[in-house]
Amino acid sequence: QVQLVESGGGLAQAGGSLRLSCAASTRTFANFAMGWFRQAPGKEREFVASLSWNGGNTYYAASVKGRFTISRDNAKNTVYLQMNDLKPEDTAVYYCAAGPFSTSSMREYDFWGQGTQVTVSS
């Protein structure tokens, strides 16, 4: 069982930045691909970004490409999401997830965090 705990969410102004972190409670963190997803009020959960166990095979949703960067530090069992040039439409609960492949498909992820709220004001 892998426990994932997100942090770093909060309130930001449009054009600002936040960095989310997701800490994993497993010694086999380096075996997992990691992804970030988000869910806005009244909307379905959607893919944001993912990367493979070694930091390669990075994928981004079109809506965040060029503004968000996913990265990981296997020595710290942590994955990050650097979010720049934030927009009000980025407001959502952000979730990290662990799975065998770097993919935008939620069904491929086996473990999920509880989420962290990001609110962007205009």
C-alpha positions in Angstrom: 0.0 0.0 0.0 1.3 3.4 -0.9 0.1 6.5 0.9 0.3 9.9 -0.9 0.1 13.2 0.8 -0.2 16.4 -1.2 0.7 19.9 0.1 1.4 23.3 -1.2 -2.0 24.3 -2.3 -3.6 27.6 -1.3 -4.8 30.9 -2.7 -2.9 32.7 -5.5 -3.6 35.6 -7.8 -3.9 35.3 -11.5 -0.4 35.3 -13.0 1.1 34.0 -9.8 2.8 30.7 -9.0 2.4 27.8 -6.6 4.4 24.6 -6.2 2.6 21.5 -5.1 4.4 18.6 -3.5 3.3 15.0 -3.1 5.1 12.8 -0.6 4.9 9.0 -0.8 5.2 6.6 2.1 6.9 3.8 0.3 10.5 2.6 -0.2 9.6 1.6 -3.8 8.7 5.2 -4.9 11.2 5.0 -7.7 9.3 2.1 -9.2 6.2 4.2 -9.8 5.2 6.6 -12.5 3.4 9.6 -11.0 0.6 11.8 -12.2 -1.2 14.9 -11.2 -4.9 15.3 -11.8 -7.4 18.0 -10.8 -11.1 18.4 -10.2 -13.0 21.7 -10.3 -16.4 22.1 -8.7 -19.1 20.5 -10.8 -16.6 19.0 -13.2 -15.0 15.6 -13.7 -11.5 14.9 -12.6 -9.0 15.6 -15.4 -5.4 14.9 -16.2 -2.8 17.6 -15.6 0.7 16.0 -16.0 2.6 12.8 -15.5 6.1 11.4 -15.6 7.8 8.0 -15.5 9.9 6.5 -12.7 13.1 8.2 -13.9 11.6 11.6 -14.7 11.2 10.9 -18.4 8.1 10.4 -20.5 6.5 13.6 -19.3 3.0 14.5 -20.5 0.9 17.6 -20.0 -2.7 18.5 -20.7 -2.9 21.1 -23.4 -4.4 23.6 -21.0 -1.3 23.6 -18.8 1.5 23.0 -21.2 4.1 25.7 -21.0 2.9 26.9 -17.6 3.2 23.8 -15.4 6.2 21.6 -14.8 6.1 18.1 -13.2 9.3 16.8 -11.6 10.4 14.2 -9.0 13.1 13.6 -6.4 13.3 9.9 -5.8 15.7 10.4 -2.9 12.9 12.3 -1.2 10.0 10.1 -2.4 8.4 13.3 -3.7 6.8 14.5 -6.9 6.3 18.2 -7.6 4.1 20.3 -9.8 5.4 23.8 -10.4 2.5 26.0 -11.5 3.3 29.4 -13.1 1.1 32.0 -14.8 -1.9 30.7 -12.9 -5.4 31.4 -14.2 -8.8 31.4 -12.5 -9.7 28.3 -14.5 -6.8 26.4 -12.7 -8.9 26.5 -9.5 -9.5 22.9 -8.4 -8.6 20.2 -6.0 -5.3 18.7 -7.2 -4.5 15.1 -6.7 -1.4 13.1 -7.1 -1.4 9.4 -8.1 1.0 6.5 -8.5 0.9 3.8 -11.1 3.0 1.6 -13.4 3.0 4.0 -16.5 3.2 7.7 -17.2 -0.2 8.2 -18.8 -3.2 10.5 -18.8 -5.5 7.7 -18.1 -6.8 7.7 -14.6 -7.6 4.0 -14.6 -3.9 3.2 -14.8 -3.2 4.7 -11.5 -3.4 2.4 -8.4 -2.9 4.9 -5.5 -4.3 8.4 -4.9 -3.8 11.2 -2.5 -6.5 13.1 -0.7 -6.0 16.2 -2.7 -5.0 19.8 -2.0 -7.1 22.9 -2.9 -5.8 25.5 -5.3 -7.8 28.7 -5.7 -6.8 31.4 -8.2 -8.4 34.8 -7.9 -8.7 37.1 -10.9 
